[in-house]
Amino acid sequence: MKLSTWEFYISEAVRSLVRNRLMTVASVSTVALSLLILGVFLLGAVNLNHIAGTLEQQVEVSAYIDEELEEEAVAEIVAMVKALPGVREATFVSKEEALERLKEQFGERQDLLAGLEENNPLRDALEIRTISPEDVTPVVAELKEIPGVAKVSFKEEIIQRLFALTRAIRIAGLAIVLLLVAATVFLISNTIRLTVFARRREIGIMKLVGATDWFIRWPFLLEGIAMGFLGSLPAIALVVRFYVWLTTNVYAALPFVPLLSPTEVLRQLNLLLLGLGLLVGGLGSAISVRRFLRV
Protein backbone atom coordinates (compact mmCIF):
# COMPACT_ATOMS: atom_id res chain seq x y z
CA MET A 1 0.00 0.00 0.00
CA LYS A 2 1.37 3.42 -0.97
CA LEU A 3 2.50 5.94 1.62
CA SER A 4 0.14 8.53 0.12
CA THR A 5 -2.79 6.15 0.70
CA TRP A 6 -1.87 5.79 4.36
CA GLU A 7 -1.56 9.55 4.65
CA PHE A 8 -5.09 9.83 3.24
CA TYR A 9 -6.44 7.26 5.73
CA ILE A 10 -4.77 8.97 8.68
CA SER A 11 -5.90 12.45 7.62
CA GLU A 12 -9.47 11.19 7.18
CA ALA A 13 -9.42 9.58 10.61
CA VAL A 14 -8.08 12.74 12.26
CA ARG A 15 -10.56 14.92 10.36
CA SER A 16 -13.42 12.69 11.50
CA LEU A 17 -12.27 12.79 15.13
CA VAL A 18 -12.16 16.59 15.07
CA ARG A 19 -15.38 17.03 13.10
CA ASN A 20 -17.34 14.69 15.39
CA ARG A 21 -15.65 15.93 18.54
CA LEU A 22 -18.65 15.39 20.82
CA MET A 23 -18.99 11.77 19.74
CA THR A 24 -15.20 11.38 20.02
CA VAL A 25 -15.25 12.68 23.59
CA ALA A 26 -18.15 10.32 24.40
CA SER A 27 -16.32 7.33 22.90
CA VAL A 28 -13.00 8.15 24.58
CA SER A 29 -14.76 8.67 27.92
CA THR A 30 -16.53 5.32 27.57
CA VAL A 31 -13.25 3.58 26.79
CA ALA A 32 -11.51 5.29 29.72
CA LEU A 33 -14.27 4.49 32.22
CA SER A 34 -14.63 0.89 31.05
CA LEU A 35 -10.89 0.24 31.15
CA LEU A 36 -10.59 1.96 34.54
CA ILE A 37 -13.23 -0.31 36.06
CA LEU A 38 -11.68 -3.33 34.37
CA GLY A 39 -8.20 -2.34 35.58
CA VAL A 40 -9.34 -1.99 39.20
CA PHE A 41 -11.07 -5.38 39.14
CA LEU A 42 -8.01 -6.96 37.47
CA LEU A 43 -5.85 -5.61 40.29
CA GLY A 44 -8.27 -7.10 42.79
CA ALA A 45 -8.34 -10.45 40.97
CA VAL A 46 -4.54 -10.84 40.69
CA ASN A 47 -4.07 -9.84 44.34
CA LEU A 48 -6.72 -12.28 45.54
CA ASN A 49 -5.04 -14.99 43.48
CA HIS A 50 -1.65 -14.01 44.98
CA ILE A 51 -3.04 -14.09 48.52
CA ALA A 52 -4.62 -17.50 47.84
CA GLY A 53 -1.31 -18.82 46.53
CA THR A 54 0.56 -17.42 49.53
CA LEU A 55 -1.85 -19.10 51.95
CA GLU A 56 -1.45 -22.40 50.12
CA GLN A 57 2.35 -22.14 50.22
CA GLN A 58 2.22 -21.59 53.98
CA VAL A 59 0.50 -24.93 54.57
CA GLU A 60 2.89 -26.90 56.76
CA VAL A 61 3.11 -30.50 57.94
CA SER A 62 4.93 -31.34 61.18
CA ALA A 63 6.57 -34.74 61.63
CA TYR A 64 7.66 -35.47 65.23
CA ILE A 65 10.72 -37.67 65.73
CA ASP A 66 10.86 -40.58 68.19
CA GLU A 67 12.71 -39.42 71.32
CA GLU A 68 14.77 -42.62 71.61
CA LEU A 69 16.55 -42.22 68.27
CA GLU A 70 20.23 -41.35 68.04
CA GLU A 71 21.50 -38.35 66.05
CA GLU A 72 22.59 -40.54 63.11
CA ALA A 73 19.12 -42.10 62.84
CA VAL A 74 17.51 -38.66 62.99
CA ALA A 75 19.81 -37.45 60.21
CA GLU A 76 18.76 -40.43 58.07
CA ILE A 77 15.08 -39.58 58.61
CA VAL A 78 15.70 -35.97 57.63
CA ALA A 79 17.40 -37.14 54.41
CA MET A 80 14.54 -39.55 53.63
CA VAL A 81 11.93 -36.84 54.12
CA LYS A 82 13.76 -34.37 51.89
CA ALA A 83 13.92 -37.02 49.17
CA LEU A 84 10.18 -37.70 49.21
CA PRO A 85 8.32 -36.76 45.97
CA GLY A 86 6.41 -33.51 46.43
CA VAL A 87 8.53 -32.17 49.31
CA ARG A 88 9.79 -28.65 48.62
CA GLU A 89 11.41 -27.93 51.95
CA ALA A 90 12.05 -29.85 55.16
CA THR A 91 13.53 -28.04 58.16
CA PHE A 92 14.72 -29.83 61.29
CA VAL A 93 13.66 -28.11 64.54
CA SER A 94 15.20 -29.41 67.74
CA LYS A 95 13.15 -29.46 70.92
CA GLU A 96 15.41 -26.73 72.35
CA GLU A 97 14.67 -24.48 69.36
CA ALA A 98 10.95 -25.31 69.66
CA LEU A 99 11.04 -24.21 73.30
CA GLU A 100 12.69 -20.90 72.35
CA ARG A 101 9.94 -20.31 69.77
CA LEU A 102 7.31 -21.04 72.41
CA LYS A 103 8.89 -18.49 74.73
CA GLU A 104 8.79 -15.86 71.98
CA GLN A 105 5.08 -16.58 71.47
CA PHE A 106 4.40 -16.13 75.19
CA GLY A 107 6.21 -12.78 75.12
CA GLU A 108 6.05 -11.09 78.52
CA ARG A 109 4.45 -14.21 80.04
CA GLN A 110 7.38 -16.51 79.17
CA ASP A 111 8.15 -16.77 82.89
CA LEU A 112 5.38 -19.38 82.92
CA LEU A 113 7.78 -21.66 81.03
CA ALA A 114 10.57 -21.30 83.55
CA GLY A 115 12.22 -24.59 84.47
CA LEU A 116 11.29 -26.41 81.27
CA GLU A 117 14.88 -26.24 80.00
CA GLU A 118 15.89 -29.12 82.29
CA ASN A 119 12.85 -31.27 81.49
CA ASN A 120 11.79 -30.20 78.01
CA PRO A 121 8.49 -31.93 77.10
CA LEU A 122 8.72 -30.94 73.43
CA ARG A 123 10.01 -33.21 70.64
CA ASP A 124 12.43 -32.86 67.79
CA ALA A 125 10.41 -32.30 64.66
CA LEU A 126 10.54 -31.70 60.94
CA GLU A 127 8.61 -28.77 59.43
CA ILE A 128 7.70 -29.78 55.90
CA ARG A 129 6.32 -27.75 52.99
CA THR A 130 5.21 -29.31 49.74
CA ILE A 131 5.73 -28.21 46.15
CA SER A 132 1.99 -27.84 45.56
CA PRO A 133 -1.11 -28.09 47.77
CA GLU A 134 -2.07 -31.34 46.03
CA ASP A 135 1.11 -32.97 47.35
CA VAL A 136 0.14 -32.57 51.02
CA THR A 137 -2.01 -35.70 51.34
CA PRO A 138 0.41 -38.15 49.63
CA VAL A 139 3.37 -36.67 51.55
CA VAL A 140 1.52 -37.16 54.86
CA ALA A 141 0.83 -40.79 53.91
CA GLU A 142 4.54 -41.35 53.13
CA LEU A 143 5.62 -39.72 56.41
CA LYS A 144 3.46 -42.06 58.46
CA GLU A 145 5.27 -45.04 56.92
CA ILE A 146 8.77 -43.85 57.85
CA PRO A 147 10.21 -45.71 60.90
CA GLY A 148 11.14 -43.29 63.63
CA VAL A 149 8.40 -40.77 62.87
CA ALA A 150 6.27 -40.88 66.01
CA LYS A 151 3.51 -38.53 64.92
CA VAL A 152 2.44 -36.48 61.91
CA SER A 153 0.52 -33.28 62.63
CA PHE A 154 -1.75 -32.26 59.80
CA LYS A 155 -4.99 -30.36 60.34
CA GLU A 156 -6.73 -31.91 57.37
CA GLU A 157 -10.17 -30.35 57.86
CA ILE A 158 -8.76 -26.81 58.14
CA ILE A 159 -6.46 -27.35 55.15
CA GLN A 160 -9.30 -28.66 52.97
CA ARG A 161 -11.41 -25.63 53.87
CA LEU A 162 -8.49 -23.37 52.99
CA PHE A 163 -8.06 -25.06 49.61
CA ALA A 164 -11.80 -24.77 48.93
CA LEU A 165 -11.68 -21.06 49.81
CA THR A 166 -8.70 -20.37 47.53
CA ARG A 167 -10.34 -22.24 44.65
CA ALA A 168 -13.53 -20.22 45.12
CA ILE A 169 -11.51 -16.97 45.15
CA ARG A 170 -9.79 -17.89 41.87
CA ILE A 171 -13.01 -18.95 40.13
CA ALA A 172 -14.92 -15.85 41.30
CA GLY A 173 -12.07 -13.54 40.25
CA LEU A 174 -11.83 -15.11 36.78
CA ALA A 175 -15.61 -14.94 36.27
CA ILE A 176 -15.77 -11.26 37.26
CA VAL A 177 -12.87 -10.35 34.97
CA LEU A 178 -14.41 -12.19 31.99
CA LEU A 179 -17.76 -10.48 32.55
CA LEU A 180 -16.09 -7.07 32.75
CA VAL A 181 -14.10 -7.70 29.56
CA ALA A 182 -17.29 -8.67 27.72
CA ALA A 183 -19.13 -5.62 29.09
CA THR A 184 -16.23 -3.35 28.10
CA VAL A 185 -16.17 -4.63 24.52
CA PHE A 186 -19.97 -4.28 24.29
CA LEU A 187 -20.01 -0.70 25.60
CA ILE A 188 -17.14 0.47 23.42
CA SER A 189 -18.40 -1.17 20.22
CA ASN A 190 -21.86 0.32 20.71
CA THR A 191 -20.45 3.78 21.39
CA ILE A 192 -18.32 3.63 18.25
CA ARG A 193 -21.31 2.31 16.33
CA LEU A 194 -23.07 5.61 17.02
CA THR A 195 -20.16 7.42 15.39
CA VAL A 196 -20.35 5.20 12.32
CA PHE A 197 -24.14 5.50 12.17
CA ALA A 198 -23.86 9.30 12.02
CA ARG A 199 -21.80 8.88 8.85
CA ARG A 200 -23.84 6.14 7.16
CA ARG A 201 -24.78 8.39 4.21
CA GLU A 202 -21.14 9.21 3.58
CA ILE A 203 -20.35 5.49 3.51
CA GLY A 204 -23.21 4.81 1.14
CA ILE A 205 -22.08 7.53 -1.27
CA MET A 206 -18.50 6.20 -1.26
CA LYS A 207 -19.79 2.72 -2.06
CA LEU A 208 -21.91 4.02 -4.93
CA VAL A 209 -18.96 5.81 -6.56
CA GLY A 210 -16.91 2.62 -6.53
CA ALA A 211 -14.82 2.74 -3.36
CA THR A 212 -13.73 -0.69 -2.09
CA ASP A 213 -14.77 -1.95 1.32
CA TRP A 214 -11.26 -1.69 2.73
CA PHE A 215 -10.80 1.82 1.35
CA ILE A 216 -13.87 2.83 3.36
CA ARG A 217 -13.03 0.67 6.38
CA TRP A 218 -9.44 1.79 7.09
CA PRO A 219 -10.19 5.38 8.23
CA PHE A 220 -12.84 4.02 10.61
CA LEU A 221 -10.44 1.37 11.94
CA LEU A 222 -7.76 3.99 12.55
CA GLU A 223 -10.35 6.23 14.16
CA GLY A 224 -11.45 3.44 16.50
CA ILE A 225 -7.85 2.54 17.37
CA ALA A 226 -7.13 6.21 18.10
CA MET A 227 -10.16 6.43 20.42
CA GLY A 228 -9.07 3.22 22.15
CA PHE A 229 -5.56 4.61 22.60
CA LEU A 230 -6.77 8.00 23.90
CA GLY A 231 -9.20 6.32 26.27
CA SER A 232 -6.60 3.92 27.65
CA LEU A 233 -4.18 6.69 28.70
CA PRO A 234 -6.32 8.29 31.47
CA ALA A 235 -7.45 4.83 32.58
CA ILE A 236 -3.83 3.70 32.98
CA ALA A 237 -2.87 6.90 34.81
CA LEU A 238 -5.77 6.58 37.28
CA VAL A 239 -5.17 2.86 37.85
CA VAL A 240 -1.49 3.52 38.61
CA ARG A 241 -2.25 6.33 41.07
CA PHE A 242 -5.00 4.30 42.74
CA TYR A 243 -2.83 1.20 43.22
CA VAL A 244 0.19 3.13 44.50
CA TRP A 245 -2.08 4.90 47.01
CA LEU A 246 -3.73 1.60 48.00
CA THR A 247 -0.52 -0.34 48.55
CA THR A 248 1.10 2.53 50.48
CA ASN A 249 -1.82 2.69 52.92
CA VAL A 250 -2.27 -1.08 53.22
CA TYR A 251 1.46 -1.65 53.86
CA ALA A 252 1.36 1.05 56.56
CA ALA A 253 -1.77 -0.25 58.31
CA LEU A 254 -1.62 -4.01 57.59
CA PRO A 255 1.98 -4.97 56.70
CA PHE A 256 1.20 -8.69 56.94
CA VAL A 257 -1.25 -8.59 54.00
CA PRO A 258 0.67 -10.01 50.99
CA LEU A 259 -0.31 -7.53 48.27
CA LEU A 260 1.70 -7.48 45.07
CA SER A 261 4.01 -4.48 44.87
CA PRO A 262 3.31 -1.87 42.14
CA THR A 263 6.51 -2.84 40.31
CA GLU A 264 5.35 -6.47 40.11
CA VAL A 265 1.95 -5.86 38.59
CA LEU A 266 1.52 -2.38 37.08
CA ARG A 267 3.79 -2.70 34.05
CA GLN A 268 2.00 -5.82 32.78
CA LEU A 269 -1.40 -4.36 33.62
CA ASN A 270 -0.66 -1.09 31.81
CA LEU A 271 0.42 -2.95 28.67
CA LEU A 272 -2.72 -5.09 28.91
CA LEU A 273 -5.03 -2.07 29.24
CA LEU A 274 -3.28 -0.28 26.37
CA GLY A 275 -3.49 -3.34 24.12
CA LEU A 276 -7.10 -3.93 25.09
CA GLY A 277 -7.97 -0.31 24.34
CA LEU A 278 -6.42 -0.55 20.86
CA LEU A 279 -8.06 -3.92 20.24
CA VAL A 280 -11.60 -3.05 21.28
CA GLY A 281 -11.37 0.33 19.53
CA GLY A 282 -10.41 -1.27 16.23
CA LEU A 283 -12.77 -4.20 16.73
CA GLY A 284 -15.66 -1.94 17.62
CA SER A 285 -15.14 0.11 14.46
CA ALA A 286 -14.83 -3.01 12.29
CA ILE A 287 -18.04 -4.49 13.67
CA SER A 288 -19.92 -1.20 13.46
CA VAL A 289 -18.96 -0.26 9.89
CA ARG A 290 -19.64 -3.74 8.55
CA ARG A 291 -23.42 -3.39 8.28
CA PHE A 292 -23.18 -0.04 6.47
CA LEU A 293 -20.94 -1.50 3.77
CA ARG A 294 -23.85 -3.59 2.48
CA VAL A 295 -25.20 -1.11 -0.03
QUISUL-V59799 format. One record per residue. N is the residue number from 0. RES is the residue in one letter. SS is DSSP state (alpha for helix, beta for strand, coil for the rest). OMEGA is omega in radians with two decimals (NA if undefined). Layout:
# QUISUL-V59799
n=<N | N>
res=<RES | RES>
ss=<SS | SS>
omega=<OMEGA | OMEGA>
This chain:
# QUISUL-V59799
n=<0 | 1 | 2 | 3 | 4 | 5 | 6 | 7 | 8 | 9 | 10 | 11 | 12 | 13 | 14 | 15 | 16 | 17 | 18 | 19 | 20 | 21 | 22 | 23 | 24 | 25 | 26 | 27 | 28 | 29 | 30 | 31 | 32 | 33 | 34 | 35 | 36 | 37 | 38 | 39 | 40 | 41 | 42 | 43 | 44 | 45 | 46 | 47 | 48 | 49 | 50 | 51 | 52 | 53 | 54 | 55 | 56 | 57 | 58 | 59 | 60 | 61 | 62 | 63 | 64 | 65 | 66 | 67 | 68 | 69 | 70 | 71 | 72 | 73 | 74 | 75 | 76 | 77 | 78 | 79 | 80 | 81 | 82 | 83 | 84 | 85 | 86 | 87 | 88 | 89 | 90 | 91 | 92 | 93 | 94 | 95 | 96 | 97 | 98 | 99 | 100 | 101 | 102 | 103 | 104 | 105 | 106 | 107 | 108 | 109 | 110 | 111 | 112 | 113 | 114 | 115 | 116 | 117 | 118 | 119 | 120 | 121 | 122 | 123 | 124 | 125 | 126 | 127 | 128 | 129 | 130 | 131 | 132 | 133 | 134 | 135 | 136 | 137 | 138 | 139 | 140 | 141 | 142 | 143 | 144 | 145 | 146 | 147 | 148 | 149 | 150 | 151 | 152 | 153 | 154 | 155 | 156 | 157 | 158 | 159 | 160 | 161 | 162 | 163 | 164 | 165 | 166 | 167 | 168 | 169 | 170 | 171 | 172 | 173 | 174 | 175 | 176 | 177 | 178 | 179 | 180 | 181 | 182 | 183 | 184 | 185 | 186 | 187 | 188 | 189 | 190 | 191 | 192 | 193 | 194 | 195 | 196 | 197 | 198 | 199 | 200 | 201 | 202 | 203 | 204 | 205 | 206 | 207 | 208 | 209 | 210 | 211 | 212 | 213 | 214 | 215 | 216 | 217 | 218 | 219 | 220 | 221 | 222 | 223 | 224 | 225 | 226 | 227 | 228 | 229 | 230 | 231 | 232 | 233 | 234 | 235 | 236 | 237 | 238 | 239 | 240 | 241 | 242 | 243 | 244 | 245 | 246 | 247 | 248 | 249 | 250 | 251 | 252 | 253 | 254 | 255 | 256 | 257 | 258 | 259 | 260 | 261 | 262 | 263 | 264 | 265 | 266 | 267 | 268 | 269 | 270 | 271 | 272 | 273 | 274 | 275 | 276 | 277 | 278 | 279 | 280 | 281 | 282 | 283 | 284 | 285 | 286 | 287 | 288 | 289 | 290 | 291 | 292 | 293 | 294>
res=<M | K | L | S | T | W | E | F | Y | I | S | E | A | V | R | S | L | V | R | N | R | L | M | T | V | A | S | V | S | T | V | A | L | S | L | L | I | L | G | V | F | L | L | G | A | V | N | L | N | H | I | A | G | T | L | E | Q | Q | V | E | V | S | A | Y | I | D | E | E | L | E | E | E | A | V | A | E | I | V | A | M | V | K | A | L | P | G | V | R | E | A | T | F | V | S | K | E | E | A | L | E | R | L | K | E | Q | F | G | E | R | Q | D | L | L | A | G | L | E | E | N | N | P | L | R | D | A | L | E | I | R | T | I | S | P | E | D | V | T | P | V | V | A | E | L | K | E | I | P | G | V | A | K | V | S | F | K | E | E | I | I | Q | R | L | F | A | L | T | R | A | I | R | I | A | G | L | A | I | V | L | L | L | V | A | A | T | V | F | L | I | S | N | T | I | R | L | T | V | F | A | R | R | R | E | I | G | I | M | K | L | V | G | A | T | D | W | F | I | R | W | P | F | L | L | E | G | I | A | M | G | F | L | G | S | L | P | A | I | A | L | V | V | R | F | Y | V | W | L | T | T | N | V | Y | A | A | L | P | F | V | P | L | L | S | P | T | E | V | L | R | Q | L | N | L | L | L | L | G | L | G | L | L | V | G | G | L | G | S | A | I | S | V | R | R | F | L | R | V>
ss=<coil | coil | alpha | alpha | alpha | alpha | alpha | alpha | alpha | alpha | alpha | alpha | alpha | alpha | alpha | alpha | alpha | alpha | alpha | coil | alpha | alpha | alpha | alpha | alpha | alpha | alpha | alpha | alpha | alpha | alpha | alpha | alpha | alpha | alpha | alpha | alpha | alpha | alpha | alpha | alpha | alpha | alpha | alpha | alpha | alpha | alpha | alpha | alpha | alpha | alpha | alpha | alpha | alpha | alpha | alpha | alpha | coil | coil | coil | beta | beta | beta | beta | beta | coil | coil | coil | coil | coil | alpha | alpha | alpha | alpha | alpha | alpha | alpha | alpha | alpha | alpha | alpha | alpha | coil | coil | coil | coil | beta | beta | beta | beta | beta | beta | beta | coil | alpha | alpha | alpha | alpha | alpha | alpha | alpha | alpha | alpha | alpha | alpha | alpha | alpha | alpha | alpha | alpha | alpha | alpha | alpha | coil | coil | coil | coil | coil | coil | coil | coil | coil | coil | coil | beta | beta | beta | beta | beta | beta | coil | coil | coil | coil | alpha | alpha | alpha | alpha | alpha | alpha | alpha | alpha | alpha | alpha | coil | coil | coil | coil | beta | beta | beta | beta | beta | coil | coil | alpha | alpha | alpha | alpha | alpha | alpha | alpha | alpha | alpha | alpha | alpha | alpha | alpha | alpha | alpha | alpha | alpha | alpha | alpha | alpha | alpha | alpha | alpha | alpha | alpha | alpha | alpha | alpha | alpha | alpha | alpha | alpha | alpha | alpha | alpha | alpha | alpha | alpha | alpha | alpha | alpha | alpha | coil | coil | alpha | alpha | alpha | alpha | alpha | alpha | alpha | alpha | alpha | coil | coil | coil | coil | alpha | alpha | alpha | alpha | alpha | alpha | alpha | alpha | alpha | alpha | alpha | alpha | alpha | alpha | alpha | alpha | alpha | alpha | alpha | alpha | alpha | alpha | alpha | alpha | alpha | alpha | alpha | alpha | alpha | alpha | alpha | alpha | alpha | alpha | alpha | alpha | alpha | alpha | alpha | alpha | alpha | coil | coil | coil | coil | coil | coil | coil | coil | alpha | alpha | alpha | alpha | alpha | alpha | alpha | alpha | alpha | alpha | alpha | alpha | alpha | alpha | alpha | alpha | alpha | alpha | alpha | alpha | alpha | alpha | alpha | alpha | alpha | alpha | alpha | alpha | alpha | alpha | alpha | alpha | coil | coil>
omega=<-3.07 | 3.12 | 3.14 | 3.10 | 3.11 | 3.08 | 3.10 | -3.14 | -3.10 | 3.14 | 3.10 | 3.13 | 3.13 | 3.14 | -3.14 | 3.12 | -3.13 | -3.09 | 3.14 | -2.99 | 3.13 | 3.10 | 3.09 | 3.12 | 3.13 | -3.13 | 3.14 | 3.12 | 3.11 | 3.10 | -3.10 | -3.12 | -3.13 | -3.13 | 3.08 | 3.12 | 3.12 | -3.14 | 3.13 | 3.14 | 3.07 | 3.07 | 3.11 | -3.10 | -3.10 | 3.11 | 3.06 | 3.11 | 3.11 | 3.12 | 3.12 | 3.12 | 3.11 | 3.12 | 3.13 | -3.13 | -3.13 | 3.09 | -3.01 | 3.07 | 3.12 | 3.08 | -3.09 | -3.04 | 3.09 | -3.06 | -3.03 | -3.06 | 3.06 | -3.10 | -3.13 | 3.13 | 3.11 | 3.12 | 3.10 | 3.12 | 3.12 | 3.14 | 3.13 | -3.12 | -3.14 | -3.12 | -3.12 | 3.07 | 3.11 | -3.14 | 3.11 | -3.06 | 3.09 | -3.07 | 3.10 | 3.13 | 3.13 | -3.12 | 3.08 | 3.10 | 3.11 | 3.12 | 3.10 | 3.08 | -3.13 | 3.10 | 3.12 | 3.12 | 3.14 | 3.10 | -3.09 | -3.13 | -3.08 | 3.07 | 3.11 | -3.12 | -3.11 | 3.11 | -3.12 | -3.13 | -3.11 | -3.12 | -3.04 | -3.12 | -3.09 | -3.11 | 2.93 | -3.06 | 3.02 | 3.04 | -2.96 | 3.03 | -3.06 | 3.14 | 3.12 | 3.14 | -3.12 | -3.11 | -3.03 | -3.07 | 3.12 | 3.11 | 3.10 | 3.11 | 3.13 | -3.13 | -3.11 | -3.12 | -3.10 | 3.08 | 3.14 | 3.05 | -3.04 | -3.06 | 3.07 | -3.13 | -3.11 | -3.11 | -2.96 | -3.08 | 3.14 | -3.13 | -3.14 | 3.08 | 3.10 | 3.13 | 3.11 | 3.12 | -3.13 | 3.07 | 3.13 | 3.12 | -3.13 | -3.11 | -3.14 | 3.13 | 3.13 | -3.13 | -3.13 | -3.14 | 3.13 | 3.10 | 3.14 | 3.08 | 3.12 | 3.13 | 3.13 | 3.12 | -3.13 | -3.12 | -3.09 | -3.13 | 3.13 | 3.09 | 3.12 | 3.11 | 3.08 | 3.10 | -3.14 | -3.13 | -3.14 | -3.11 | -3.08 | 3.14 | 3.11 | 3.12 | 3.13 | 3.13 | 3.13 | 3.09 | -3.09 | 3.14 | 2.98 | 3.12 | 3.13 | -3.13 | -3.11 | 3.07 | 3.12 | -3.00 | -3.01 | 3.11 | 3.11 | 3.10 | 3.12 | 3.11 | 3.12 | 3.10 | 3.12 | 3.12 | 3.09 | 3.12 | -3.13 | 3.14 | -3.11 | -3.08 | 3.10 | 3.11 | 3.13 | -3.13 | -3.12 | 3.11 | 3.13 | -3.12 | 3.14 | -3.06 | 3.08 | 3.09 | -3.11 | -3.10 | 3.12 | -3.11 | 3.13 | 3.12 | -3.13 | -3.07 | -3.07 | -3.05 | -3.12 | 3.13 | -3.03 | 3.06 | 3.04 | 3.11 | 3.13 | -3.13 | -3.11 | -2.95 | -2.97 | -3.11 | 3.12 | -3.14 | 3.13 | 3.09 | 3.12 | -3.13 | 3.11 | 3.12 | 3.13 | 3.09 | 3.10 | -3.09 | -3.07 | 3.06 | 3.11 | -3.14 | 3.12 | 3.10 | -3.12 | -3.14 | -3.05 | -3.07 | -3.04 | -3.06 | -3.10 | 3.08 | -3.13 | -3.12 | NA>
